Amino acid sequence: MRAQNAAPDIADQSNTMQYPAVNVYCEKIVNSLAEKFRTFSGNVQTTVELRHSQDRLDGLQDALDNYVDAILQVLHANRGDWATACFTVANTSGFSGREARRKNFQQVAKITFEIGVSRS
């Protein structure tokens, strides 16, 4: 894992990209002001995007499924109160089709979940 502020497609074009790659980013922030006297009280929709690549098409889906299961296990094990946030359920939003990239095949899975945030 590495921290960088770049789109996954741009990072994929660099020669230093290593797989599997996990990108975590915020897709949507909604301040619904559900709680009075709070500066922020709402939901943060977060996405974990997993990219896996290998030279053979055989086993690509199985490997990606294993990584998705591992991420979901970590998320489900940490459900509940996170100090000023509360995480409930994660959903697998989908798998993209297989793409031929350079000499390898690549597949992407996205896991989206909402975090309830309440800050003073």
C-alpha positions as CSV (number, residue, x, y, z in Angstrom):
1,M,0.0,0.0,0.0
2,R,1.1,3.5,-0.6
3,A,-0.5,6.9,0.0
4,Q,-0.8,9.1,-3.0
5,N,-3.3,11.6,-4.5
6,A,-3.7,10.2,-8.0
7,A,-6.5,8.5,-9.9
8,P,-6.1,4.7,-10.1
9,D,-6.0,4.8,-13.9
10,I,-3.1,7.3,-13.9
11,A,-1.2,5.4,-11.3
12,D,-1.7,2.2,-13.3
13,Q,0.2,3.8,-16.2
14,S,3.3,4.2,-14.1
15,N,5.9,1.4,-14.2
16,T,6.0,1.2,-10.4
17,M,2.5,0.0,-9.9
18,Q,2.3,-3.2,-7.9
19,Y,-0.7,-5.5,-7.6
20,P,-3.0,-6.2,-5.7
21,A,-3.6,-2.4,-5.3
22,V,-6.1,-1.1,-2.8
23,N,-7.4,2.4,-3.1
24,V,-9.6,3.9,-0.3
25,Y,-11.4,7.1,-1.0
26,C,-14.5,9.1,-0.1
27,E,-17.2,9.3,-2.7
28,K,-19.8,11.4,-1.0
29,I,-20.2,13.4,2.2
30,V,-23.7,14.4,3.4
31,N,-24.1,16.7,6.4
32,S,-27.7,16.1,7.2
33,L,-27.5,18.1,10.5
34,A,-29.5,15.3,12.2
35,E,-28.2,16.2,15.6
36,K,-28.6,19.8,17.0
37,F,-25.5,21.8,18.1
38,R,-23.1,19.6,16.0
39,T,-20.9,21.0,13.3
40,F,-21.2,17.8,11.3
41,S,-23.9,15.1,11.7
42,G,-24.3,12.9,8.7
43,N,-22.9,10.1,6.5
44,V,-19.6,9.7,4.7
45,Q,-19.8,7.2,1.8
46,T,-16.4,5.5,1.5
47,T,-15.2,3.1,-1.3
48,V,-12.4,0.5,-1.2
49,E,-11.3,-0.2,-4.8
50,L,-9.3,-3.4,-5.2
51,R,-7.3,-3.9,-8.4
52,H,-5.8,-7.3,-9.1
53,S,-3.6,-8.2,-12.1
54,Q,-1.9,-11.4,-13.2
55,D,-0.5,-12.8,-16.4
56,R,-3.0,-15.6,-16.7
57,L,-6.8,-15.4,-16.9
58,D,-7.2,-18.7,-15.0
59,G,-7.7,-17.9,-11.3
60,L,-8.0,-14.2,-11.7
61,Q,-11.6,-14.1,-10.3
62,D,-10.8,-16.5,-7.5
63,A,-7.8,-14.4,-6.3
64,L,-9.9,-11.2,-6.5
65,D,-12.7,-12.9,-4.5
66,N,-10.2,-13.9,-1.8
67,Y,-9.0,-10.3,-1.4
68,V,-12.6,-9.0,-1.3
69,D,-13.5,-11.5,1.4
70,A,-10.4,-10.4,3.4
71,I,-11.4,-6.7,3.2
72,L,-15.0,-7.5,4.1
73,Q,-13.9,-9.6,7.1
74,V,-11.8,-6.6,8.4
75,L,-14.7,-4.2,7.9
76,H,-17.2,-6.5,9.6
77,A,-14.9,-7.2,12.5
78,N,-14.7,-3.5,13.1
79,R,-18.4,-2.6,13.0
80,G,-19.7,-0.3,15.7
81,D,-18.5,2.9,17.4
82,W,-15.4,4.5,16.1
83,A,-15.2,7.4,18.6
84,T,-16.9,10.2,16.6
85,A,-18.1,7.8,13.8
86,C,-20.2,4.7,13.6
87,F,-19.8,2.0,10.9
88,T,-22.6,-0.5,10.3
89,V,-22.5,-2.5,7.0
90,A,-20.3,-2.8,3.9
91,N,-21.7,-3.8,0.5
92,T,-19.8,-5.1,-2.5
93,S,-21.0,-2.8,-5.3
94,G,-19.6,-4.9,-8.1
95,F,-16.9,-6.3,-10.1
96,S,-15.7,-4.8,-13.4
97,G,-15.0,-6.9,-16.4
98,R,-11.6,-8.2,-17.1
99,E,-9.3,-6.0,-19.1
100,A,-6.2,-6.8,-21.0
101,R,-3.5,-4.4,-19.6
102,R,-0.1,-4.5,-21.2
103,K,0.9,-8.2,-20.8
104,N,-1.5,-9.0,-18.0
105,F,-5.2,-9.2,-17.2
106,Q,-6.7,-6.9,-14.7
107,Q,-10.0,-7.0,-12.7
108,V,-11.4,-4.4,-10.3
109,A,-13.8,-4.8,-7.4
110,K,-15.4,-2.0,-5.4
111,I,-16.7,-2.2,-1.9
112,T,-18.8,0.8,-0.7
113,F,-19.9,1.5,2.8
114,E,-21.3,4.4,4.8
115,I,-19.9,5.8,8.1
116,G,-22.2,7.8,10.3
117,V,-20.2,10.8,11.6
118,S,-21.1,13.1,14.5
119,R,-18.7,15.8,15.4
120,S,-18.9,18.9,17.6
